[in-house]
Amino acid sequence: MERVNSGSEEFDAFLSGGYETDCITAIYGPAGSGKTTLCLLAAIGAVKRGKKVLFVDTEGGISVDRLGQLASGDGSILEHCLFLRPTTFVEQKKQIEKIKDMVSDSIGLIVLDTIGMLYRVERGQSYDPYEIDNALESQISSLSEIARVKKIPVLITNQVYDNLKTDSVKMVGGNLLGYSAKCLVELKNLTGGKIAFLRKHRSLENREMPFKIIESGLQVEKKII
């Protein structure tokens, strides 16, 4: 499978070459676990390949300063990133539909950070949660089709919640994203840092990578307690 630079040598090694170009990669974990940092690094990697990035920011959490810091002060990175910032689940749906018409050979990456927040709000207010689930499934399907047909890597992050029955975490939206994504990476916060687990991949076995987030990106650690 063709792979592209993740923007981090450490994460490229973790994925044996980077993100696959024809599928969705889903990164999920709690707040502060590194999801957005990985998205920003991926965006920088795409721009350095001479491509543009479509970045859907549903949480309004993208820091221009942090992007510049990760890019070692290269201010031109921002010029090649188009940020879409939906504030409702309905807007998120419309902007994902809009992405279909925006895709071209110049686009090297599509990011959705995060897919679950506006969905969770809408589902909590809806009298018909199945309709909201169907809408989310349709959005994921649209992005999967773009990746498969256009060979553009799609990076989607998601929130998690505790499953008290099994003492584990689950992604918001259940298995809707898990079924469609061909690569699943779970992030966890630890006392001294963070850890990434490769939970699903078409050609790689499960693996893990302890790491810390530093000014320039990621730093792999031998062990974190």
Beta strands, then each sheet from edge to edge (+ up, - down):
strand 1: 3-4
strand 2: 19-20
strand 3: 24-28
strand 4: 52-57
strand 5: 81-84
strand 6: 107-113
strand 7: 154-158
strand 8: 160-163
strand 9: 168-171
strand 10: 183-190
strand 11: 193-200
strand 12: 207-214
strand 13: 217-220
sheet 1: 1+ 2-
sheet 2: 5+ 4+ 6+ 7+ 3+ 10+ 11- 12+ 13-
sheet 3: 8+ 9-
end
